Amino acid sequence: MRSKLRFHFLVLAFWLGLLSLPALLASCGGSGDQTGTTTTGEIKQPIATAGPAPRLDSLYVIRAMQANARFKAQERWARKFYRERDFRLAWFKDHTLVPQAETMLGVIAKAKDDGLDPKKYQDSGLNKLLNDFKSVQDTARRNQLERQIDVALSGTYFSWASDYYRGVANPRDTKNDAWKVKRNKIKLDRALLTILRERESTYPYYDFAPLHPEYDNLKKALALLRARQEAGGWPTLPATTSLKPGQASPVVGLLRQRLLGNETAGPAAPATAPGQALPVVNKEPAPTTAEVYGPELVTAVKNFQRDAGLPPTGLVNGETLRQLNVPLSARINQVILNMERWRWLPKKFEPNYLLVNIPEYRLYVYEEGKQALTMRVIVGKTLNATPVFSDKMEYVVLSPYWNVPFSIIDKEMRPRLVSNPRGTLDRLDMEVVKGYGRKAKVIDPTTVDWANVTPATFKYTLRRRPGPKNDLGEVKFIFPNSNDIYLHDTPHDALFSQTARNFSHGCVRVEKPVELATYLLRDYPQWDQTTIQDTIAQRREKYITLKEKLPVYLVYLTAWADANGHIHFRNDIYGHDKALAKEYFG
């Protein structure tokens, strides 16, 4: 019996030996791959061997992240990520790198397309580890490399994703103090779980994709501008240029090259695929012979003017000439800075919200994610810049009082109030009150020591009554905030026809206040447009509380593009681009 068992055991051992022979030959220099690797894309994998997957621990992760200067700032994300997965490796499955590793490294290699620097995220140490991993034979060494590579890949992801999804610059630091819009709340550890297909998400982390289509549109515009740069750029027109339609001038050739040389001129020009530039028509010096400034080029100029927020006159001079001569490199940087701002914004807007783009001088209302209303606005002067922040609208006020800021009392009204307080206030349709709201009581202005009042001693409110002289016009829209900024009407409607509309003391004046009020109160049967206008005519202040607070975003975007990458630019009216550029580009 024992001899039979011994015989069967020898036969079994023989067949097992035959089955393992190809692997043995491959590992010992037989007819298999001499390096002992298989290839998956660009990253070569060692032949997977048996054995449990290695694990990490908290101390290992901390030390590995601290040891690499590129990863130090991301230690918190790495600790949280590995703790959530009980310190299992993330980038390996059965001792083989998952495909997402190569995908991520490919995305990082193209980071320049997003205005980022690929070198910031590429680590020579990781490259060496991956090279060593190709030919590893020893199990202990393989496990050691897997741990090192895993943490390095996670650090690389967190370093890149922190910039890509949260921003290179911190909008809340002292250098960017003007930006107070609520931040996105992206949890990078959760995003990486989504990348690795270990978690579902409604956001496109799977594909390393941007969160906002507006960002993607700017990325297309950046590709077009860089293609134009590689094709020879665009010429500068003489500072003395002054052209009108039908005029003949040697400058027309330069203008044609500037607008039609290798980019679309607007809706009238042929469409281009995203990231593609039209060929250069004229790379030779501009012709010296006079060419007529004809209809095709006039149309191109008018489209350019619209894209720059200028009146489409077709005249080439003044501000149009200045915009045409902005260097291409400056426009590229401007696009990159505005891509950065989209990284700061919340990863998803509410279904209904109101947005004011300050440099564009325009208000938008979105309902279920689609534009429902838009109008022109007036924003603050440079010295009284409208702040960039977000809040929630709570009240619509019909026939509002205007409370005069103490700075205006002090700098503009004090002499007249000292000499003739009653006459001054009657002429301005103003009154002084003590208390607030319904409890406010009108007092005699002659009882106030106007010559010596200070912000600390002035215990009253100076306000203008509702009516045609009121600085707030007929309607006021309140989203309570520490800046005391709100939207309101204005009696000076003619100012909306101006191209640059930064005239206010900081608040935002709206072009169509009754239309906006009617829209915001559309779900209130008792407040249709007729009732609103009748209430305004009574000249008695009326507060209406919104049932649902409406998110309000006051943002600062000096460049945006459509789905084809067709770009629009606006002036940096408050110098925020200039301040951000110092931090972003160094």
Disulfide bonds with the S-S distance in Angstrom:
none
